[in-house]
Amino acid sequence: MYIYPENLKAKPMLWLWLLRDIAIIGVAALISVVSLVQGVGMAPLEVTVLYAFLSIQVDGASILDFLRRAACFLIFQQQRYEWRLDP
């Protein structure tokens, strides 16, 4: 008996992150550690940890997805409203 998630249509995940996010976090962590050793500072490491926190997937959605949709709705896409007197 084989059990496949969502009929093989679900995005591949590892723990609470998508595999794409795991790769991004891994590369960013490596760059952050190298920059920390070179004396650049803690900023790259803080950005990496923030991205790791915002990209946690719960029930197919993350905080980062919500922030992207909110930014598109509030800032980047034009909102159009039509007011009419006719019902």
C-alpha positions as CSV (number, residue, x, y, z in Angstrom):
1,M,0.0,0.0,0.0
2,Y,1.4,3.4,-1.0
3,I,0.1,6.7,0.4
4,Y,0.7,9.7,-1.8
5,P,-0.1,13.3,-0.6
6,E,-2.8,15.1,-2.5
7,N,-2.5,12.7,-5.5
8,L,1.0,13.9,-6.2
9,K,-0.2,17.5,-6.7
10,A,1.0,18.9,-3.4
11,K,4.2,20.9,-3.2
12,P,7.1,19.0,-1.8
13,M,7.7,19.9,1.9
14,L,10.3,19.2,4.5
15,W,9.1,19.8,8.1
16,L,7.3,23.2,7.9
17,W,8.9,24.6,4.8
18,L,8.7,24.0,1.1
19,L,11.8,22.5,-0.4
20,R,12.4,25.7,-2.4
21,D,12.4,27.7,0.9
22,I,14.8,25.1,2.5
23,A,17.2,25.7,-0.3
24,I,16.9,29.5,0.0
25,I,17.3,29.4,3.8
26,G,20.4,27.1,3.4
27,V,22.2,29.3,0.9
28,A,21.3,32.4,2.9
29,A,22.5,30.8,6.1
30,L,25.8,29.9,4.5
31,I,26.3,33.5,3.2
32,S,25.2,34.8,6.6
33,V,27.8,32.7,8.5
34,V,30.6,33.7,6.0
35,S,29.7,37.4,6.3
36,L,29.6,37.1,10.1
37,V,33.1,35.5,10.2
38,Q,34.3,38.3,7.8
39,G,33.1,40.9,10.2
40,V,30.2,42.3,8.2
41,G,27.7,42.1,11.0
42,M,24.6,40.3,12.2
43,A,22.2,41.9,9.6
44,P,22.4,39.0,7.0
45,L,21.8,36.4,9.7
46,E,18.8,38.4,11.0
47,V,17.3,38.6,7.5
48,T,17.8,34.9,7.1
49,V,16.1,34.0,10.3
50,L,13.2,36.5,9.5
51,Y,12.7,34.8,6.1
52,A,12.8,31.4,7.7
53,F,10.1,32.4,10.2
54,L,7.9,34.1,7.6
55,S,8.0,31.2,5.2
56,I,6.7,28.5,7.6
57,Q,3.8,26.7,5.9
58,V,0.7,26.0,7.9
59,D,-2.3,24.5,6.1
60,G,-0.9,25.5,2.7
61,A,-0.3,29.2,3.5
62,S,2.5,31.2,5.1
63,I,2.8,34.6,6.6
64,L,5.0,35.6,3.6
65,D,2.2,34.7,1.2
66,F,-0.3,36.8,3.1
67,L,2.1,39.8,3.2
68,R,2.7,39.4,-0.6
69,R,-1.1,39.4,-1.3
70,A,-1.7,42.3,1.1
71,A,1.1,44.3,-0.6
72,C,-0.3,43.6,-4.1
73,F,-3.8,44.6,-2.9
74,L,-2.9,47.7,-1.0
75,I,0.2,49.1,-2.9
76,F,1.0,47.5,-6.3
77,Q,-2.3,46.9,-8.0
78,Q,-4.7,49.6,-9.0
79,Q,-8.1,49.4,-7.3
80,R,-11.1,50.3,-9.3
81,Y,-14.4,51.4,-7.9
82,E,-17.6,52.2,-9.8
83,W,-20.4,54.1,-8.2
84,R,-23.8,54.1,-9.8
85,L,-27.2,55.5,-8.9
86,D,-29.0,52.9,-10.9
87,P,-29.8,49.7,-8.9
